[in-house]
Amino acid sequence: MSADEPADGQGRTEGTEGPAADDGSPPSESGAAEQSGEEEADQPQPAWAARRDLVNHSPKTMRIGDARIGGGLVGGDHHGISGGQFTGNVHLGSKTEIFYQLGGPSSAHASGEVPRATLERLTALFVTDEHRFAALTERLRAERVLVLSGPQFTGRRTAALMLLHRLGATPVRALDRAPRPGELAQQLGSGGHVLCDLITGRERPLRWADLLAARDRLAEKDAYLVITVGPAAHLEDISVAHWQPPAPAEVLRAHLRARSDDETVRKLLSMTPVTEFLGRSHQVREAAAYAPVLMDYAAGQADQGQIEGFSQAALENQVHEWFEEDETSLHLRDKAFLLALAAFDGGPYALTAELSDLLYALLQKTDNPAQPPRVPVFGTHIGKRLQLARATRYPQEEHTEWGPVTQLKAAYKDDRAALVLLREVWTGHPSARPALVGWLRRLAEDGRPLVRTRAAATVAVFAHTDLPSAMALVIEPWATSNRFRHRLVAVNALTLAHLIGTPNVPRILDSWCASENQRLCWVAIRTHGLIGHERPVETLAALRAAARHQQTREKPDERMAPELAEAVELLLLSPADDQVLAELIRTLNDDRPVFDLALSGFVQACRRTEGDERHGLPLVLAHYARAATEQTPSAAHIAALWRAALGDRAHTGDALDMLRGWVLAADRDATAEWALAALLPALVGTAAEHRRLDHLLRTMPGEDGEPPPPAASRLLTVLPTH
């Protein structure tokens, strides 16, 4: 039985998986009829069009055209990061004292008196807009209680302490962040009070009445209170003061000046790793923690790698915090959004939000299987979600099948964040894998090329991190699916995985290309066409072997010959085009399957134009013009393949049609006419070849019923007399 023949009533072969349900499980028998109808309409997307979608929709950190991936987690210098760990003796968050955190989460949330020494130290380092801060100080003086709102890790705790310090409200006491309703006023005494990160909820919001009671108590004691909250805090009828954090560069400068002289500070701030750090939108707490590392470097106690690797270490620390489970952990829906944004980084925000809710529902199933998933229809405002994610939004054109369309996009401010986050979740939180796999299978079913491409890119990062698991859980089920759409996502996943440096992908392809499983063979052939330019000789050898193998099969798969030709087409239009042409000529007459493979791929490549424009310059013709000008062997190779295609009964019809298209292109473009005028004499070596081209140019009609193109008559004059 062929590997593509159904082994059961649902069209699945033994040991393979069908299209996934919402949770990633195989479809039920009740859905078999509907699935069968979908399979009949399922057709493979042409390889050239599929490559265009891959180029258009891959993440910005992955570059398909030049087979590179931009810096960050993979590809490029890790600057002190080895195996995802920072090699320097630097810690962030709760592991070190960062003044904007008041010494870390545990001390910030503890109740008790704040030491005077801490206040004095913070005063010397505090950076702010004095005009705005003076206005906040006067508001606190007048109202006695102030609710200060701002994102986490922006210095809001330190700002609260400095407000009380400016007013001379001493001593300063830190209050319990989870008071029961109505108990806030009872905790207040004389001096200053700070309540950091007040815990609120739909059932226990902070109300205006609570502040009124607190204000009366504060007035009695001649005291003041500052409460800090995040953007998502539940408040009722309360006017908050919005905290504007200082620039990280100002924070870093202040910390360095407190430790060194102006000349040393100037030199440190002008160093390339420091300017790059400040250009990555780091938090103020990270800027504060960077200062001791720079001072150690200035004193000869730290090396270049440590100051270069600090930025990556800070980013990894942030990702760890996002996905930790503790009293300050994010809501599961926020974590789902962070993951979706990593997968769709730089994509349309609405699409990211839509698919993050799908992931949220699947994560809820893992978290609590007994509870039906619930997704709120109207959730957090876009600004708050992106603020939490340290992301930004911007309008930009998006490629669609209907042409460019301007959409509102969202992306992490740090272009390394998406890769680091995906790696952390896949390797550090394996309990999330069932939901992630189910989500990716749903994305592979989506009708939008962008969604399917980003699913493939996400799996590519997983494969780079843990190839065996990614292959077993996602790529192989896609590759052995009876749906071409699934197999194409497997192709893209393997392609992107290879481009970001995942080992052994060519070995996998060579194995699959020789496999009796025609689905695996199909995936390997498609992927060879996309990455084979890196090793064209070996890739063409694998394609030739596959072509010969198809001829020896008892029941050859009629769909494989076009796939093999399209792979050759992609290679001919790749950066290795000269090597591919030479290899095709070298093996052209080995046997009939190899002959047909070379000519079918060549003729198809002749169809492609610059920018895929209908009337664009044919790419192979442009290649010939360059080769002829530079007098490289490729000019003779292109002419030889044309002569072989025109002279073979099986290929002459397609070749003549393609040559007519080139004549029409020459009629529209002087560059194309010059190139074709240079090529045609090289196609005439016999009387039969002369008669064939002479007849084509004399009899070919114009486009859409128009008169014969004038270029045809002009090109007749370049044919040598024979």
C-alpha positions in Angstrom: 0.0 0.0 0.0 1.3 3.5 -0.9 2.1 5.8 1.9 -0.5 8.2 0.5 -3.2 5.6 0.4 -5.8 5.8 3.2 -5.5 3.0 5.8 -8.9 3.8 7.4 -12.1 5.6 6.6 -10.7 8.9 7.6 -7.8 9.0 5.1 -5.1 8.6 7.7 -2.1 6.2 7.4 -1.1 4.0 10.2 1.1 5.9 12.7 0.1 9.3 11.5 -2.2 12.0 12.8 -5.0 13.8 11.1 -6.0 17.4 11.4 -6.1 18.4 15.0 -9.1 19.4 17.1 -9.1 22.5 19.3 -7.0 20.8 21.9 -4.6 19.3 19.5 -6.2 15.8 19.5 -7.2 13.9 16.3 -10.6 14.5 14.9 -13.6 12.4 15.9 -15.4 10.1 13.6 -18.4 12.4 13.5 -16.2 15.0 11.7 -14.9 12.6 9.2 -17.4 13.5 6.5 -16.7 17.2 6.8 -12.9 16.5 6.8 -13.2 14.4 3.7 -14.8 17.3 1.8 -12.0 19.6 2.9 -9.4 17.1 1.7 -10.9 17.0 -1.8 -10.5 20.8 -2.0 -7.0 20.7 -0.5 -4.4 21.4 -3.2 -0.7 22.2 -2.8 0.2 25.8 -3.2 2.7 26.4 -6.0 6.2 26.4 -4.6 7.0 29.9 -5.9 3.9 31.4 -4.3 4.5 29.5 -1.1 8.0 30.9 -1.0 6.6 34.5 -1.5 4.3 34.0 1.5 7.1 32.7 3.6 9.3 35.8 2.7 6.4 38.2 3.3 5.2 36.9 6.6 8.2 35.6 8.4 9.2 37.5 11.6 11.5 40.5 11.2 14.3 38.6 13.0 14.3 36.0 10.2 15.5 36.8 6.7 14.6 34.3 4.0 16.3 36.0 1.0 19.8 36.0 2.3 19.4 33.0 4.6 20.3 34.9 7.8 18.6 35.7 11.1 19.2 38.9 12.9 20.9 39.0 16.3 19.5 37.9 19.6 19.0 34.4 20.8 20.2 32.6 17.7 22.7 33.7 15.0 25.1 36.4 15.9 27.3 37.1 18.9 25.7 36.1 22.2 28.0 38.6 24.1 28.5 36.6 27.3 25.5 34.4 27.0 26.2 30.7 26.9 23.4 28.2 26.7 20.9 30.9 27.7 22.8 31.8 30.9 24.7 35.0 31.5 28.3 34.2 32.3 29.0 37.3 34.4 28.5 37.6 38.2 25.4 39.8 37.7 21.9 39.3 39.1 18.7 41.2 38.7 15.3 41.5 40.3 15.0 40.0 43.7 18.6 38.8 43.6 20.1 42.3 43.9 19.2 45.6 45.4 17.7 47.8 42.8 16.8 51.1 44.3 13.6 51.6 42.2 12.5 48.3 43.6 13.3 49.3 47.2 15.6 46.2 47.5 13.4 43.7 45.7 9.8 42.6 45.8 9.9 41.0 49.2 11.1 44.1 51.0 8.9 46.4 48.9 5.8 44.5 50.1 6.8 44.1 53.7 5.2 46.3 56.4 7.2 48.3 58.9 9.3 51.5 59.1 11.5 52.4 56.2 15.1 53.0 57.4 16.2 56.6 57.3 19.5 55.5 55.6 17.4 54.0 52.7 15.6 57.3 52.3 18.8 59.3 52.3 20.5 57.0 49.7 17.5 57.2 47.4 17.4 61.0 47.7 21.0 61.2 46.3 20.1 58.9 43.4 16.5 60.0 42.6 16.0 61.4 39.0 12.7 63.1 38.0 11.1 66.0 36.1 11.2 68.6 38.9 8.3 70.6 37.6 6.0 67.5 37.5 7.3 66.2 40.8 6.7 69.5 42.5 3.1 69.4 41.2 2.6 65.9 42.7 4.1 67.1 46.0 1.7 70.0 46.3 -1.2 67.7 45.4 -0.2 65.3 48.2 0.2 68.2 50.6 -3.3 69.4 49.8 -5.1 66.1 49.7 -3.0 64.1 52.2 -3.6 60.9 50.2 -2.4 60.2 46.7 -2.9 57.2 44.4 0.1 57.0 42.1 -0.4 54.8 39.0 2.2 53.5 36.7 3.6 50.3 35.1 5.6 47.9 37.2 9.4 48.6 37.6 9.2 52.2 36.5 10.3 53.7 39.8 6.8 54.4 41.3 7.7 53.0 44.7 10.8 55.2 44.9 8.7 58.2 43.7 6.2 57.5 46.5 9.0 57.5 49.1 10.5 60.7 47.7 7.1 62.5 47.8 6.8 61.8 51.5 10.5 62.7 52.1 9.9 66.1 50.3 7.1 66.9 52.7 9.2 65.9 55.7 6.6 63.2 56.6 8.8 61.1 58.9 9.0 58.4 59.9 7.8 56.6 56.8 6.0 53.3 57.4 5.3 50.7 54.7 1.8 49.3 55.0 0.4 45.8 54.2 -0.6 45.7 50.6 -3.7 43.6 51.1 -5.8 45.4 53.8 -9.4 44.2 54.2 -12.1 46.6 53.0 -12.5 49.4 55.5 -9.3 48.7 57.4 -7.0 51.0 55.6 -7.7 54.0 57.8 -7.1 51.9 60.9 -3.4 51.3 59.9 -2.6 55.0 59.7 -0.7 56.9 62.4 1.6 60.0 62.3 4.3 60.7 59.8 4.3 59.2 56.3 2.8 56.0 54.9 3.5 54.2 51.7 1.3 51.3 50.4 3.1 49.7 47.4 1.2 47.6 44.8 -2.1 47.6 46.6 -4.0 44.3 45.8 -7.4 45.0 44.3 -9.9 43.0 42.4 -13.4 43.1 41.0 -14.8 42.0 44.3 -12.5 44.3 46.4 -11.8 47.5 44.5 -10.3 50.6 46.1 -13.2 53.0 46.6 -13.5 56.7 47.1 -15.1 56.1 50.5 -11.9 54.3 51.6 -9.8 57.3 50.7 -12.2 59.7 52.5 -11.9 57.7 55.7 -8.1 57.6 55.3 -8.0 61.3 54.6 -9.9 62.1 57.8 -7.5 59.9 59.8 -4.5 61.5 58.2 -5.7 65.0 59.0 -6.1 64.0 62.6 -2.5 62.8 62.8 -1.0 65.4 60.4 0.2 62.5 58.3 0.4 61.6 54.6 -0.2 58.5 52.5 0.9 57.5 49.0 -0.6 54.3 47.4 1.0 52.9 44.3 -1.0 50.8 41.8 -0.6 49.3 38.4 -2.5 50.3 35.2 -5.0 47.4 35.7 -5.9 48.1 39.3 -9.6 48.1 40.2 -10.5 51.6 41.3 -13.9 53.2 41.8 -14.4 57.0 41.4 -10.8 57.7 42.2 -8.6 60.3 40.4 -5.1 58.9 40.1 -1.8 60.7 39.5 0.1 59.1 36.6 3.8 58.5 37.2 6.1 59.4 34.4 9.3 57.4 34.8 12.7 59.1 34.2 14.7 58.1 31.1 17.0 55.0 31.8 20.0 57.1 30.6 19.4 59.7 33.3 19.0 57.0 35.9 22.3 55.3 34.8 24.1 58.7 34.8 22.9 59.5 38.3 24.1 56.2 39.6 27.5 56.5 38.0 28.0 60.0 39.2 27.3 58.8 42.7 30.2 56.4 42.4 32.7 58.1 40.2 34.0 61.4 38.6 32.5 63.1 35.6 35.3 62.0 33.2 34.9 58.3 34.0 31.1 58.7 33.7 31.5 60.3 30.3 33.8 57.5 29.0 31.5 54.8 30.3 28.4 56.3 28.8 30.1 56.6 25.4 31.0 52.9 25.2 29.2 51.0 22.4 27.7 48.3 24.7 26.3 51.1 26.9 24.8 53.0 24.1 23.3 49.8 22.7 21.9 49.0 26.2 20.3 52.5 26.4 18.8 52.0 22.9 16.9 48.9 23.9 14.2 50.5 26.0 15.4 48.9 29.3 13.6 49.6 32.5 14.9 52.1 35.1 15.6 49.2 37.5 17.8 47.6 34.9 19.6 50.8 34.3 20.2 51.2 38.0 21.6 47.6 38.2 23.9 48.3 35.3 25.8 51.0 37.1 27.7 48.7 39.5 28.7 46.4 36.6 30.1 49.4 34.7 32.0 50.6 37.8 33.5 47.1 38.2 34.6 47.3 34.6 36.2 50.7 35.2 38.0 49.3 38.2 39.3 46.3 36.2 37.0 43.8 38.1 34.8 43.0 35.2 35.5 42.2 31.5 34.1 43.4 28.2 31.8 40.3 28.0 30.1 41.2 31.2 29.1 44.7 30.2 28.0 43.4 26.8 26.0 40.5 28.2 24.1 42.5 30.8 21.4 43.6 28.4 20.6 40.0 27.4 20.7 38.9 31.0 18.2 41.7 32.0 15.9 40.6 29.2 16.0 37.0 30.3 15.3 38.0 33.9 12.2 39.9 32.7 10.9 36.9 30.8 11.5 34.7 33.9 9.5 37.1 36.0 6.6 37.1 33.5 6.1 33.4 33.7 6.9 32.8 37.4 4.0 31.7 39.7 4.0 33.8 42.8 2.0 36.4 44.6 2.9 39.0 41.9 2.5 36.7 38.9 0.6 37.8 35.8 -2.9 36.6 35.0 -3.0 33.6 32.7 -4.6 35.7 30.0 -1.7 38.1 30.1 0.8 35.3 29.8 -1.2 34.0 26.7 -0.9 37.4 25.2 2.8 37.6 25.8 3.2 34.2 24.0 1.0 35.2 21.1 2.9 38.5 20.7 6.1 36.5 20.6 4.7 34.3 17.8 3.2 37.3 15.9 5.9 39.9 16.8 5.5 42.8 14.3 2.1 41.5 13.1 -1.3 43.0 13.3 -2.4 43.7 16.8 -6.0 42.6 16.3 -4.8 39.2 14.9 -2.4 38.8 17.9 -5.2 39.5 20.4 -7.6 37.2 18.7 -5.2 34.3 18.6 -4.0 35.0 22.2 -7.5 34.4 23.4 -7.5 31.0 21.6 -4.3 30.1 23.4 -5.7 31.4 26.7 -8.7 29.0 26.4 -6.3 26.0 25.7 -4.1 27.0 28.7 -7.2 27.1 30.9 -7.9 23.5 29.9 -4.4 22.5 31.1 -4.6 24.6 34.2 -8.1 23.4 35.3 -9.5 20.6 33.1 -12.7 20.4 35.1 -13.6 24.1 34.5 -14.9 25.2 31.0 -12.7 27.8 29.5 -13.9 31.4 29.8 -12.6 34.2 27.6 -13.9 37.7 28.4 -15.4 39.4 25.4 -14.1 42.9 26.4 -10.7 42.7 28.1 -7.8 45.0 28.9 -7.2 48.1 26.8 -4.6 47.8 24.1 -2.4 50.4 25.6 -2.3 48.6 29.0 -1.6 45.3 27.4 1.3 46.6 25.3 2.7 48.5 28.3 2.8 45.3 30.3 4.5 43.5 27.5 7.0 46.3 27.0 5.8 46.5 23.4 4.8 49.2 21.0 2.2 49.7 18.3 2.6 51.4 14.9 0.8 51.6 11.5 2.5 49.7 8.7 1.7 48.0 5.4 1.0 44.3 5.5 1.3 42.1 2.4 -2.0 40.4 1.6 -3.3 38.5 -1.5 -5.2 41.7 -2.4 -2.1 43.9 -2.2 -0.6 46.0 0.6 -3.0 47.0 3.4 -2.1 49.4 6.2 -2.7 47.8 9.6 -2.0 48.6 13.3 0.9 46.4 14.3 2.4 45.5 17.6 6.0 44.4 18.4 8.2 44.0 21.4 10.4 47.1 21.9 13.4 44.7 22.2 13.8 42.7 19.1 15.3 39.8 21.0 12.3 39.4 23.3 10.2 37.1 21.1 13.0 34.5 20.7 14.0 34.6 24.3 10.4 34.2 25.5 9.5 31.3 23.2 12.7 29.5 24.3 12.0 30.1 27.9 8.4 28.8 27.8 9.2 25.7 25.6 12.1 24.6 27.8 11.3 26.1 31.2 7.6 25.4 31.4 6.9 22.0 29.8 3.5 21.8 31.4 2.4 24.4 28.8 3.4 22.2 25.9 0.0 20.4 25.4 -1.8 23.8 25.1 1.0 25.2 22.8 0.9 22.2 20.5 -2.9 22.3 20.3 -2.7 26.0 19.5 0.0 25.6 16.8 -2.1 22.9 15.2 -5.1 25.3 15.1 -2.9 27.9 13.6 -1.8 25.5 10.9 -5.5 25.1 9.9 -6.0 28.8 9.5 -6.8 30.2 6.1 -4.5 33.2 6.5 -0.9 32.8 5.2 0.4 35.1 7.9 -1.0 32.9 10.6 0.4 29.6 9.2 3.8 31.2 8.5 4.1 32.5 12.1 3.1 29.0 13.4 6.0 27.6 11.4 8.4 30.3 12.7 7.3 29.6 16.3 8.0 25.9 15.8 11.4 26.7 14.3 12.4 28.4 17.5 11.2 25.4 19.5 13.2 23.1 17.2 16.4 25.2 17.6 15.9 24.8 21.4 14.8 21.2 21.5 14.8 19.5 18.1 13.6 16.0 19.2 10.6 17.3 21.0 9.6 19.8 18.3 10.0 17.0 15.6 7.9 14.5 17.6 5.2 16.8 18.8 4.7 19.1 15.9 6.8 18.9 12.8 6.4 15.1 12.0 2.6 15.1 12.6 2.4 18.0 10.1 4.8 16.3 7.7 2.8 13.1 7.6 -0.6 14.8 7.5 -3.0 14.0 4.6 -3.5 17.8 4.2 -1.1 19.7 1.9 -1.7 22.8 4.1 -0.2 21.0 7.1 2.7 19.7 5.2 3.5 23.1 3.9 3.7 24.5 7.4 6.1 21.6 8.2 8.2 22.8 5.1 8.3 26.3 6.4 9.1 25.2 10.0 12.1 23.2 8.8 13.2 26.0 6.5 13.2 28.6 9.2 14.7 26.2 11.7 17.6 25.7 9.4 18.0 29.4 8.8 18.3 30.1 12.5 21.0 27.5 12.9 19.2 24.4 14.0 21.5 21.4 13.3 20.7 18.3 11.3 18.0 19.7 9.1 19.7 18.8 5.8 20.2 15.2 7.2 16.5 15.0 8.0 15.7 16.1 4.4 18.0 13.7 2.8 16.5 10.9 4.8 12.9 11.9 4.0 13.7 12.5 0.3 14.6 8.8 0.0 11.6 7.6 2.1 8.9 5.4 0.9 6.5 7.7 2.7 5.5 10.0 -0.1 4.3 12.7 2.3 7.7 12.9 4.0 9.3 12.9 0.5 7.0 15.8 -0.6 8.0 17.9 2.5 11.7 17.1 1.9 11.5 18.1 -1.8 9.8 21.4 -1.0 12.3 22.2 1.7 15.2 21.4 -0.5 14.0 24.0 -2.9 14.1 26.6 -0.2 17.4 25.9 1.5 19.2 23.8 -1.1 21.2 26.8 -2.5 23.5 26.4 0.5 24.7 23.0 -0.8 23.4 22.9 -4.4 25.4 19.9 -5.5 24.2 17.6 -2.7 20.6 19.0 -3.0 20.4 18.3 -6.8 21.8 14.8 -6.2 19.0 14.2 -3.7 16.4 15.5 -6.2 17.8 13.4 -9.0 17.7 10.3 -6.8 14.1 11.1 -5.9 13.2 11.5 -9.6 14.7 8.2 -10.5 13.0 6.5 -7.5 9.6 7.8 -8.8 10.2 6.1 -12.1 10.9 2.7 -10.4 7.8 2.8 -8.2 5.0 0.3 -9.1 2.5 3.2 -8.8 4.4 6.5 -9.3 2.8 9.5 -7.6 1.9 11.8 -10.5 2.1 14.8 -8.2 5.8 14.3 -7.4 7.3 15.2 -10.8 5.9 18.7 -10.7 7.1 19.1 -7.1 10.6 18.1 -8.1 10.6 20.5 -11.1 9.4 23.3 -8.8 12.3 22.6 -6.4 14.8 22.9 -9.3 13.0 26.1 -10.3 13.5 27.6 -6.9 17.2 26.6 -6.9 17.7 28.2 -10.4 16.3 31.4 -9.0 18.4 31.3 -5.8 21.7 32.9 -4.9 23.4 29.7 -6.1 22.0 30.0 -9.6 25.4 29.7 -11.4 26.3 26.5 -9.5 22.9 25.1 -10.2 23.1 25.8 -13.9 26.5 24.1 -14.1 25.3 21.0 -12.2 22.2 20.7 -14.4 24.4 20.8 -17.6 26.9 18.3 -16.1 24.2 15.7 -15.4 21.7 16.6 -18.1 22.1 13.5 -20.2 22.6 11.0 -17.4 19.2 9.4 -17.9 15.6 10.4 -18.9 14.3 11.2 -15.4 17.2 13.5 -14.8 16.8 15.1 -18.2 13.1 15.8 -17.7 13.7 17.1 -14.2 16.3 19.6 -15.4 14.3 20.9 -18.3 10.9 21.1 -16.5 12.5 23.1 -13.7 14.4 25.3 -16.1 11.3 26.1 -18.3 9.3 26.9 -15.2 12.0 29.2 -13.9 11.9 31.1 -17.2 8.3 32.1 -16.3 9.2 34.2 -13.2 9.7 38.0 -13.5 11.2 40.7 -11.3 8.9 41.5 -8.5 6.4 38.9 -9.8 5.0 41.7 -12.0 3.0 40.5 -15.0 5.1 42.6 -17.4 8.3 42.5 -15.4 11.7 41.5 -16.8 12.1 37.7 -16.8 14.6 36.7 -14.1 16.4 34.0 -16.2 16.7 36.4 -19.1 18.2 39.1 -16.8 20.6 36.4 -15.5 21.6 35.6 -19.1 22.2 39.3 -19.8 24.5 39.6 -16.8 26.4 36.4 -17.7 26.8 37.4 -21.3 28.2 40.8 -20.3 30.5 39.3 -17.7 31.4 36.4 -20.0 30.7 33.8 -17.4 29.8 30.1 -18.2 26.2 30.6 -17.1 25.4 32.3 -20.4 26.3 29.2 -22.3 24.5 27.0 -19.8 21.3 28.9 -20.2 21.5 28.7 -24.0 22.2 24.9 -23.8 19.2 24.3 -21.6 17.0 26.3 -24.0 18.3 24.3 -27.0 17.6 21.1 -25.2 14.1 22.1 -24.2 13.2 23.4 -27.6 14.6 20.3 -29.3 12.9 17.7 -27.1 9.4 16.5 -28.1 8.2 16.3 -24.5 9.3 19.9 -23.7 9.2 21.9 -26.9 5.6 23.0 -26.6 6.1 24.5 -23.1 9.5 26.0 -24.2 8.0 27.7 -27.3 5.2 29.1 -25.2 7.7 30.5 -22.8 9.9 32.0 -25.6 6.8 33.7 -27.0 6.3 35.3 -23.6 9.9 36.5 -23.7 9.3 38.1 -27.1 6.3 39.9 -25.7 8.5 41.1 -22.8 11.1 42.3 -25.3 8.3 44.3 -27.1 7.6 46.2 -23.8 11.1 46.6 -22.4 14.3 47.6 -24.3 16.5 45.8 -21.8 14.6 42.6 -22.4 14.9 43.0 -26.1 18.6 43.6 -25.9 19.1 40.5 -23.8 16.9 38.3 -26.1 18.7 39.6 -29.1 22.0 38.4 -27.5 20.5 35.0 -26.6 18.7 34.0 -29.9 21.9 33.5 -32.0 23.1 31.1 -29.3 20.0 29.0 -29.8 20.7 28.3 -33.5 23.2 25.5 -34.1 21.3 23.5 -36.8 19.0 24.1 -39.7 16.1 22.7 -37.7 16.7 25.1 -34.8 16.8 28.0 -37.3 13.5 27.0 -38.9 11.8 26.6 -35.4 12.8 30.1 -34.2 12.2 31.7 -37.6 8.7 30.3 -37.7 8.0 31.4 -34.1 9.0 35.0 -34.8 7.2 35.3 -38.1 3.9 33.8 -37.0 3.5 34.7 -33.3 0.4 36.9 -32.5 0.3 39.9 -30.3 -1.1 39.8 -26.8 -4.9 39.6 -26.4 -5.5 39.6 -30.1 -3.3 42.5 -30.9 -1.2 42.6 -34.1 2.2 40.8 -34.0 4.6 42.6 -31.8 7.1 44.8 -33.7 10.0 43.3 -31.6 9.4 40.0 -33.3 10.4 41.5 -36.7 13.5 43.2 -35.2 14.6 39.9 -33.5 14.3 38.1 -36.8 17.3 40.1 -38.0 19.6 38.7 -35.3 19.0 35.0 -36.3 22.1 33.8 -38.2 21.5 32.7 -41.8 21.7 28.9 -42.0 
